Amino acid sequence: MQNNLMNTLVKRNLLNDNTLVTAMVDGIGFNGVIGKFKKEVNWNHKITSDMILAIEGMEPARFAKSYNIKPDGSTNAHKKRGRKPKSN
């Protein structure tokens, strides 16, 4: 995931303390081995953008697309809805 996308999601409050993310985090294995493991955890500010693999079970690009955000973090321009005004 890119830093721009993560900053946009945090700014829009889509990535907060209650968001479940799949990330590579530090942990302790069965034999006391310390390393990075793939876990589902609640997001916090210690988790960087390169550690995140999925947000709420979706790839970050797909999660962003559902909120009209491009994978690079920029937002799409919204089209005006309804009738066009008459030009006389």
Secondary structure by P-SEA (a helix, b strand, c coil): ccaaaaaaaaaacccccccccccbbbbbcccccbbbbbbbcccccccccccccccccccaaaaaaaaccccccccccccccccccccc
